[in-house]
Amino acid sequence: MNGHIDIERLSRYFLSILPPEEETAVQEHLRTCPRCAARLEAMRKLRKGFEEDREASGGKTVFFRVIRSGWTKAAAAAVVAAAVSIITLETVRDRSSVLEQHEIMDGEQIENQVFAIDTFDKEDSTYYRNKYGEDFKF
Amino acid sequence: MGHSIEKDILELLTKENERYRLERIGFFRCVQEEAALVASRFPPEAGESFAAWKSRCLKEYYRLKGFSLFCRNNVDRPEFEAMVMSLVRTHLRRIFESSERTAADKYLAPDGDTVSYALSDKLFQEIFTMSFSTVPSFGNSTELDKFCGSMASGNFPTPESRIIKDMQDNYGFYWEKFYLKLKPLAAAYCYQMSGVSGPSNTHDIWSDTCISVNRAVVERRLKEPVDSKAIISYSVGILKNKNRELARNKARTPADVDTLQYRLTAEEENRYFDNPVTSPENFPSQIDSLCNYIDYSDKDSVQGYFIVILYNKEHPLHDALVKGYEDKVDKLFEHYIDGLSYEEMVARHCGVTDSRKAAKECARLRQEIKRLKKSLLDRFDKMLEQYK
C-alpha cells in the first residue's frame, strides 16, 4: 500500500465492513504509518467520548428513569397534595379548637398568631401559655 | 519486524473486538489485558509475513481461550445473536454489491437498496434457528465469520415468492422499502402528467398510492400469479389514474388532457431521473452512500456512521451535520481527540489566569460540549429519518 489510506477506506475499516484480506492490508499499513494510525485513533477516541455519555446515562437508568417518569411525578404530586390537605385540615381543626377552648372573641385578629402556633414546636408552649393562659392546649 | 508487537497485537485484538463484539459477548473483559497476554506468547517468527503471523497468532489465541466452547455455551445469549446478525448483514451487503440486480430488487427496492438480500428480524430468526440448532464448532472468529458468510450465501437472495407472500401478509419490512421506491416514481408521474412538483404537492398522491397498493395486495385483489412486476405495474396504474384525474381537473380543453397523457412513453419512463425535480439527490433514500450500510436496529452501526460523518470533513453529509456548530466541533475534537483537559482548553482559548474565573469557564465549556453532543446526535437522528 503506497501513501496513505484514503479516508473512505479507513472509515470502512473503522466500521468493520472491509473484507478480511483488505482489513489485513490496512492493519499492515497502520503499523508503519503514524498518520493513518492517528486518524483511526481519532475516530475511536471520538466514539469513546460519545459512548461515555451513553454509558453514563445507562448507569443511572433505573433510578433516574423512575424519578423522571410521569407516573412517579404524578404519585409525588398526589402525596404532596394529600399531605397539604391533611396539614390544612389539622390546622383548621386545631384553630377552631383553640378558639373554642379559650373563647377568643376576636379570632380574625389573632389568626396569624394561631397559624404560627401550628408551625412551631411544642417546646415553645411556655411562650404561648404565658400569653394565652395556663389552660392553653396544643 | 521492527515494530512494537504489543501495539500490533493491540490493533488486531481491538479490531477483533469491534467486529465480533468480544467484550460485549463476554469473551474477554479488557482488550489491553488480552493484548499483553498474546504479545508475550505469540511473537512473530523470523521471515514470517504479517498476514501469516496475524492468522497464526489469532488462531492460537482463540484456541487458548477456548472460543469453540465459549460459542457453544453462549449461542442462546441475545448479545451473541446480535453479533451473528451483524456479521450476516455485512456478508449480505457484499453479496448484494457483487450480484446482478434481481427482478424483486428492480421493481420493489429503492435504487441502491435491496429486498432480495435484506435481512429482516423474522428471516434472521428462521435462519439462525436452522443454522445453530446443532451448534457448529468454531475454532476461531474467522471460522465463525465464514459460517456467517455461508448463512448469507446459502439463504439469499430471498425468493421473490417469499417476498410477495410477506407483502401479502402485510409484513412492514418489505412494504417500507417499497413505499420509498414509489416516492420518486410518484414525483416523476406528477411532474410529467400533471405538471405538479415539490414534495408537499406530491406527498398526498404518493401516500394515497401507497395505501391503495397495500390494500390491493393484502386483500389479494391482484390477479394471480402476483409477482414484483405485477405490484409495480399496479402502482404505476394508480399513479397514472390519479394524475389523469388531476390533469383533467386542470385542463381547459380535452386536447390538453390528451397531450398530457401522450407525453408519458416507455422511453420517457427510463428518464425519470433526468430532470431536476426527480433527480436522486432529492430523494435521500435512493442514494447509495449511507443508508444501505447502516443497520438501524443496531446502535453500534448507527453510532459508527455518526462518528465517520462527524470526523470526515469530506463526507457529503458532514456539513449538514455540523452546520452552525463548526467552532464548537473544533473544541469537541480538541477535548476528545487531542486529549486536552477543559482547564488546558480554557487556558489556551481564554487566557484566564484567575483560578475562580478559570473554574467558571471550565464549567461553562463542559456544559457547552455536553450540549453540543446532544445537539449533534439529535440532528443526526433527524437526518436519518430521511433515509429510513
Interface residues (C-beta under 8 A of the other chain):
Chain A: I7 E8 S11 Y13 F14 L15 S16 I17 P19 P20 E23 T24 Q27 E28 L30 R31 T32 A42 M43 R44 K45 L46 R47 K48 G49 F50 E51 D53 R54
Chain B: M1 H3 K7 D8 E11 L12 T14 K15 E18 R19 F50 A51 K54 T90 R93 R94 T142 D145 Y293 K299 S301 Q303 G304 Y305 F306 I307 V308 L310 Y311 N312 E314 L332 F333 H335 Y336 I337 G339 K370 K373 L377
